[in-house]
Amino acid sequence: MHIRDAIADDARTIAAIYNPYIANTTISFEEQPVTDAEMARRIAEVQGAGLPWLVIEQDGAVLGYAYATKWRVRHAYRFSVESSVYLAPQAAGQGVGTRLYTALLERLRDGGCHLVIGGVALPNAASVALHEKLGFEKVAQFREVGFKFDRWLDVGYWQKALAAAPLNGLP
């Protein structure tokens, strides 16, 4: 398996991985499929903000992706990000998510990120297990903050500190 930065040409495959989560699960709170063009725009926006968007591939086939976005817009939050990881169904349960998420965390640490926050629509035992395996700690749960498929949904938040203090030279 190989982990690399996403490129615009990955947008179609990434959208194909993500859209079933929208259509069939409460893992994503989006309700409309994402077009290839919209996914390419999202990739460019994340990377344009200096944050990583990674894909993991095997034999040239993308099996999943992970990225980080700014946690909030206020300047004081600049060392905190929110992470997302999605896998193709055939990649689940094989350690692919662990490898991909570990690479994302390393990239974020190397980039001077202090805190990573993972929001998990509940219930989602696989995502909870992945976060806790990687050392995230549950810090919050908001009840009934989402509504999809005619039901209210909770979201839990896990966090992991990556660095003790901002690195010299960071804004």
C-alpha positions in Angstrom: 0.0 0.0 0.0 1.1 3.5 -0.8 0.0 6.8 0.8 0.3 10.0 -1.1 -1.2 13.5 -1.4 -4.5 13.6 -3.3 -4.5 15.2 -6.7 -7.4 16.6 -8.7 -7.6 13.4 -10.8 -8.5 11.5 -7.6 -11.8 13.5 -7.1 -13.9 11.0 -9.1 -12.7 8.0 -7.0 -13.0 9.9 -3.8 -16.5 11.0 -4.6 -17.3 7.4 -5.4 -16.0 6.3 -2.0 -17.8 9.1 -0.2 -21.3 9.2 -1.8 -22.5 5.9 -0.5 -21.8 7.2 3.0 -24.1 10.1 2.2 -26.8 8.0 0.5 -26.9 5.0 2.9 -25.5 5.9 6.3 -25.6 8.5 9.0 -21.8 8.6 9.1 -22.0 11.8 7.0 -24.6 14.4 7.7 -24.6 15.5 4.0 -27.8 14.6 2.2 -27.0 15.1 -1.4 -24.3 13.4 -3.5 -21.1 15.3 -4.1 -20.1 15.8 -7.7 -16.6 15.1 -9.0 -16.1 18.8 -9.5 -17.2 19.7 -6.0 -14.8 17.0 -4.6 -11.9 18.5 -6.6 -12.8 21.9 -5.2 -12.8 20.6 -1.7 -9.4 18.9 -2.1 -7.9 22.1 -3.6 -9.4 24.2 -0.7 -7.9 21.9 2.0 -4.5 21.8 0.3 -4.7 25.5 -0.4 -5.0 26.1 3.3 -1.8 24.2 3.9 -3.5 21.1 5.3 -3.1 17.5 4.1 -5.5 15.5 2.0 -4.1 12.0 1.6 -5.1 8.9 -0.3 -4.1 5.3 0.3 -3.8 3.1 -2.8 -2.9 -0.5 -3.6 -2.0 -1.5 -7.1 -3.0 1.9 -8.3 -6.5 1.7 -6.8 -7.5 4.3 -4.2 -8.9 2.5 -1.1 -9.6 5.5 1.1 -8.7 9.0 1.9 -8.1 11.2 5.0 -7.8 15.0 5.4 -7.9 17.7 8.0 -9.7 21.1 8.0 -9.4 24.0 10.3 -11.3 23.5 13.5 -12.6 27.1 13.7 -11.9 30.3 11.9 -10.7 32.4 14.8 -6.9 32.9 14.8 -6.5 31.4 18.3 -7.7 28.0 16.9 -4.9 27.9 14.3 -3.2 24.9 15.8 -6.3 22.8 16.0 -7.9 20.8 13.2 -10.7 18.4 12.6 -9.9 15.1 10.8 -11.9 12.9 8.5 -11.2 9.4 7.2 -13.3 7.4 4.7 -12.6 3.9 3.2 -14.0 2.0 0.3 -16.0 -1.0 1.6 -13.5 -3.6 0.5 -10.8 -1.9 2.6 -12.7 -2.0 5.9 -11.3 -4.2 8.7 -7.9 -4.7 7.1 -5.8 -2.0 8.9 -6.1 0.4 6.0 -7.8 3.0 8.2 -5.1 2.8 10.8 -2.3 3.2 8.3 -4.0 6.1 6.6 -5.0 7.9 9.8 -1.5 7.4 11.3 0.0 9.0 8.2 -2.4 11.9 8.5 -1.5 12.4 12.2 2.2 12.3 11.4 1.8 14.9 8.6 -0.2 17.2 11.0 2.4 16.8 13.7 5.2 17.7 11.3 3.2 20.7 10.2 3.0 22.1 13.7 -0.6 21.1 14.5 -1.2 20.8 18.2 -4.7 19.2 18.5 -6.7 16.9 16.2 -10.4 16.6 16.8 -12.5 13.7 15.4 -16.2 14.1 15.2 -18.1 10.8 15.0 -21.8 10.5 14.2 -23.1 8.0 16.7 -23.5 5.1 16.8 -20.4 4.2 14.8 -18.4 1.5 16.7 -15.7 1.2 14.0 -14.9 4.9 14.0 -14.9 5.0 17.8 -12.5 2.0 17.9 -10.2 3.5 15.4 -9.9 6.8 17.2 -9.4 5.2 20.6 -6.8 2.8 19.1 -4.8 5.8 17.9 -4.9 7.4 21.3 -7.8 9.8 20.9 -9.9 10.5 24.1 -13.6 11.2 24.0 -14.2 14.7 25.3 -17.8 15.5 24.4 -21.1 14.2 23.1 -23.8 16.5 21.6 -27.2 14.9 21.7 -29.6 15.2 18.8 -27.6 17.7 16.8 -28.2 16.1 13.4 -31.4 14.9 11.7 -31.1 12.4 8.8 -33.3 9.5 7.7 -36.1 10.8 9.9 -34.2 10.5 13.2 -32.2 12.6 15.5 -28.5 11.8 15.7 -25.8 12.4 18.3 -22.2 13.4 17.6 -19.3 12.5 19.8 -15.9 14.3 19.8 -12.6 12.7 20.4 -9.3 14.6 20.6 -5.6 13.9 20.4 -2.8 16.2 21.3 0.2 16.0 18.9 2.6 18.6 20.2 3.1 20.3 23.5 3.5 23.9 22.1 3.4 25.7 18.8 6.6 25.3 16.8 8.8 28.3 16.3 8.1 30.3 13.3 4.4 29.4 12.9 1.9 32.2 12.7 
